[in-house]
Amino acid sequence: MEELHIIALNGNLGYGYDIASLEAGLALKPQLLGGDAGSTDAGPYYLGSGTALVKREQVRRDLGQALVRARAAKVPFVIGSAGMAGGEPNLQWVKEILLDIAREEGLHFKLATIHAEIDKTVIRNALNTGHITPMDDVPALTESAIMESERIVGQMGTTPFATALAAGADVILAGRACDTAIYAALPIARGYDPGLALHMAKIMECGAQCAIPLAPNDSLLGVIRKDHFLIRPLAEHRICTPDSVAAHTMYEQGDPLVIYEPEGRVDLDQAQFEQIDRQTVRVSGSRYTPAPQLRIKLEGARRIGYRAFTIAGVRDAAVIQNLDRIEETVRQAVRRNLQASVRDSDFRLEFLYYGRDAVLGELEPQRHIAPREVGVLIEAIAADQLTANYVLSLARSSFLHCPFEGRKTTAGNLAFPFSPSDMPAGAVYEFSAYHLMDVDESMQLFPIEYEEV
């Protein structure tokens, strides 16, 4: 074919989209409808817990509207990073919703489910044979980190998607995947330039986020040709410009001139962005270099305890001026009260001061400027929820009544917006694996299950 038309549903399954935009895209008879459903942006909790950031009702709404229309138009529908983290519980949760919709709507299609959770022994063997490399600013992976992980997923590239499409899948539901793989797999399999395909996919993965006004909750059209591709929003009131498309090319990129994917790298130093009509931008010049070694990014999460927290406000200038002194006094009071029952190593106590330096911490360049008011977040993490609640309660009461030099009141350092003030927040996870694993070929890691729905 001289060109392929691909539709991005939106930036994240569950964020919503304009039905009219989707219908306008399907009217163009595209070769594929894609939807990204996950990310690590929301942190390790959703991988560790196997739950989703977006709610069931959100996913059901987005999935149902698109699935019915895609099947009526006989357009393959591809979903990547199901359930946010793309682990097995996340994947099965979205699959259950999808099958419910299919039953209710009387739909018939060939479903490919691509699994992304990797057996820990496979990763441990790769570690022991020297085939795992840390991502930038990540410590070396250890065997204990692997085995303590609740689960570890691999971020699949284009090959599993291309394999499922070649097998005639009408709907593909995949675990953790590179965002680009959803949209680049078909063009690459059809012989289009991988550099153009991956660059176009990089822009499409957030839906109409590259348009003006930006919108992760709207649909986008990508058209790939021999030596360029086109990007256009599907809502009439949005436009793409060379600036907006180039800006999104740099989105979440460590290097603004290079896109790294499992298949290889895309160099953008020769890329050109041209306005060709009111809504559409033409992109050319993206150059692809195959990777000398196929590497899959690993993402793992392990539970480190349970959290309790409280949020309060401070408006008194004297309290704000003495926050560091109060914090140290509170830490000493908590240690003193816990001395007989809880060791220091069994809990973590953190203080964040929003309005002063909660975001940048010691890097905050304007920390010397006294704020008018401050939001105080006190967090306790311990091995169990009861201990976390206990530590937080001690810290909160100590902070509330903490004396300091020059204080003229007897109580009330904090103002609480809620009653009860203390919030038990459940399990806490951290990334235990954020590394690259050398592999000979990816299909062994990402098995595909086919079924007739």
Buried (B, 14 or more C-beta within 10 A) or exposed (E): EEBBBBBBBBBBBBBBBBEEBBBBBBEBEBBBBBBBBBBBEBBBBBBBBBBBBBEEEBBBBBBBBBBBBBBEBEBBBBBBBBBBBBBBBBBBBBBEBBBEBBEEEEBEBBBBBBBBBBEBEBBBEBBEEEBBBEBEEEEEBEEEBBEBBBBBBBBBBBBBBBBBBEEEBBBBBBBBBBBBBBBBBBBBBBEBBBBBBBBBBBBBBBBBBBBBEBBBBBBBBBBBBEEBBBBBBBBEEBBBBBEBBBBBBBEEBEEEEEBBBBBBBBBBEEBEBEBEEEBBBBBBBBBBEEEEEBBBBBBBBBBBBBBBBBBBBBEBEBBBEBBEEBBEBBBEBBBEBBEEEBEEEBBBBEBBBBBBBBEEEEEBEEBEEEBEBBBBBBBBBBBEBEBBBBBBBBBBBBBBBBEBEEBEEEEEBBEBEEEEBBBBBEBBBBBBBBBBBBBEEBEEBBEBEEEEB
